[in-house]
Amino acid sequence: MIVAGFGFRTSAGPESLRDALARAGQRPQRIATAEDKATSRAFIDFAQAEALPAQAIPPDALTAQVTLTASSRVLAERGTGSVAEAAALAAAGPGARLLGPRVFSSDRMASCALALQDLEGQDT
């Protein structure tokens, strides 16, 4: 299963999230973002328009992830290098791996990262 994680500015709209996802290059089965961002109108509207289940990731789960990229501002504010990458990894679960570093929407208001859930060894 592919999970898309998102980081975005407060002023971002659903179109920024949609553009970031398009630039990531694959359609996920689920989306995720930081717990405090999951209640934003842009994220809710985007999830509904795309018909994707959304997951809110608590701060401790974000900081537990090892990201490929690191923004000094995000690291200082959130304790992780990338909200998008950390949210994708946390939502995809133990053993997940990023498919690549985060990508940005053309307006730079949103970022998206894709993680692949590790299904080896799990009962189906």
C-alpha positions as CSV (number, residue, x, y, z in Angstrom):
1,M,0.0,0.0,0.0
2,I,1.2,3.5,-0.8
3,V,0.6,6.3,1.7
4,A,1.1,10.0,0.8
5,G,2.2,12.3,3.5
6,F,1.7,16.0,3.3
7,G,3.2,19.1,4.8
8,F,1.7,22.5,4.0
9,R,1.5,26.1,5.0
10,T,-1.6,27.3,6.8
11,S,-2.6,29.4,3.7
12,A,-2.4,26.4,1.3
13,G,-5.5,25.4,-0.4
14,P,-6.6,22.0,-1.7
15,E,-5.2,22.8,-5.2
16,S,-1.7,23.1,-3.7
17,L,-2.1,19.6,-2.1
18,R,-3.5,18.2,-5.4
19,D,-0.5,19.7,-7.3
20,A,2.0,18.3,-4.8
21,L,0.4,14.8,-5.1
22,A,0.5,15.0,-8.9
23,R,4.2,15.9,-8.8
24,A,4.8,12.9,-6.5
25,G,3.7,10.7,-9.4
26,Q,1.6,7.9,-7.9
27,R,-1.9,7.7,-6.5
28,P,-1.9,6.6,-2.8
29,Q,-4.5,4.5,-1.0
30,R,-4.3,6.8,2.0
31,I,-3.1,10.2,3.0
32,A,-1.6,11.6,6.2
33,T,-0.4,14.8,7.8
34,A,0.5,16.1,11.2
35,E,-2.3,15.9,13.8
36,D,-2.8,19.7,14.0
37,K,-2.9,20.1,10.2
38,A,-5.4,17.2,9.7
39,T,-8.3,19.4,10.7
40,S,-7.5,22.2,8.3
41,R,-10.3,22.9,5.7
42,A,-7.8,22.5,2.8
43,F,-6.7,19.0,3.9
44,I,-10.3,17.8,4.6
45,D,-11.6,19.2,1.3
46,F,-8.7,17.6,-0.5
47,A,-9.2,14.2,1.1
48,Q,-13.0,14.3,0.3
49,A,-12.4,15.4,-3.3
50,E,-9.9,12.7,-3.9
51,A,-12.0,10.1,-2.0
52,L,-9.0,9.1,0.1
53,P,-9.0,8.1,3.8
54,A,-7.0,10.6,5.9
55,Q,-4.9,9.9,8.9
56,A,-3.7,12.4,11.6
57,I,-0.2,11.7,12.9
58,P,0.6,12.7,16.5
59,P,3.8,14.7,17.1
60,D,5.7,11.8,18.8
61,A,5.1,9.6,15.8
62,L,6.4,12.3,13.5
63,T,9.6,12.8,15.5
64,A,10.3,9.1,15.6
65,Q,10.7,8.9,11.8
66,V,14.0,9.2,9.9
67,T,13.5,11.4,6.9
68,L,15.5,11.8,3.7
69,T,15.4,15.6,3.7
70,A,15.7,18.1,6.5
71,S,14.4,21.6,6.6
72,S,16.1,23.5,9.5
73,R,12.9,25.5,10.1
74,V,10.7,22.3,10.2
75,L,13.3,20.6,12.4
76,A,13.2,23.4,14.9
77,E,9.4,23.7,14.9
78,R,8.4,20.0,14.5
79,G,11.4,17.9,15.6
80,T,11.6,16.2,12.2
81,G,13.2,17.1,8.9
82,S,10.1,16.9,6.8
83,V,6.5,16.7,7.9
84,A,5.5,15.1,4.6
85,E,8.1,12.3,4.8
86,A,7.5,11.7,8.5
87,A,3.8,11.5,8.1
88,A,4.0,9.1,5.2
89,L,6.4,6.8,7.0
90,A,4.4,6.9,10.3
91,A,1.1,6.2,8.5
92,A,2.6,3.4,6.4
93,G,3.8,1.7,9.6
94,P,6.8,-0.3,10.8
95,G,9.2,-1.3,8.0
96,A,7.8,1.3,5.6
97,R,10.2,3.1,3.2
98,L,10.0,6.3,1.3
99,L,9.8,6.0,-2.5
100,G,11.9,9.2,-2.7
101,P,12.3,12.6,-1.1
102,R,9.4,15.0,-0.7
103,V,8.3,17.1,-3.7
104,F,6.7,20.5,-3.7
105,S,3.7,22.0,-5.3
106,S,4.4,24.6,-8.0
107,D,3.4,27.4,-5.6
108,R,5.7,25.9,-2.8
109,M,2.7,25.9,-0.4
110,A,2.6,22.1,0.0
111,S,4.9,19.1,0.0
112,C,4.2,15.5,-0.6
113,A,6.1,12.3,0.1
114,L,5.2,8.7,-0.7
115,A,5.9,5.7,1.5
116,L,5.4,2.1,0.8
117,Q,4.0,-0.1,3.5
118,D,6.0,-3.2,4.2
119,L,3.5,-6.1,4.0
120,E,6.2,-8.9,4.3
121,G,5.6,-11.0,7.3
122,Q,2.1,-9.6,7.9
123,D,-1.0,-11.8,7.9
124,T,-3.4,-10.9,5.1
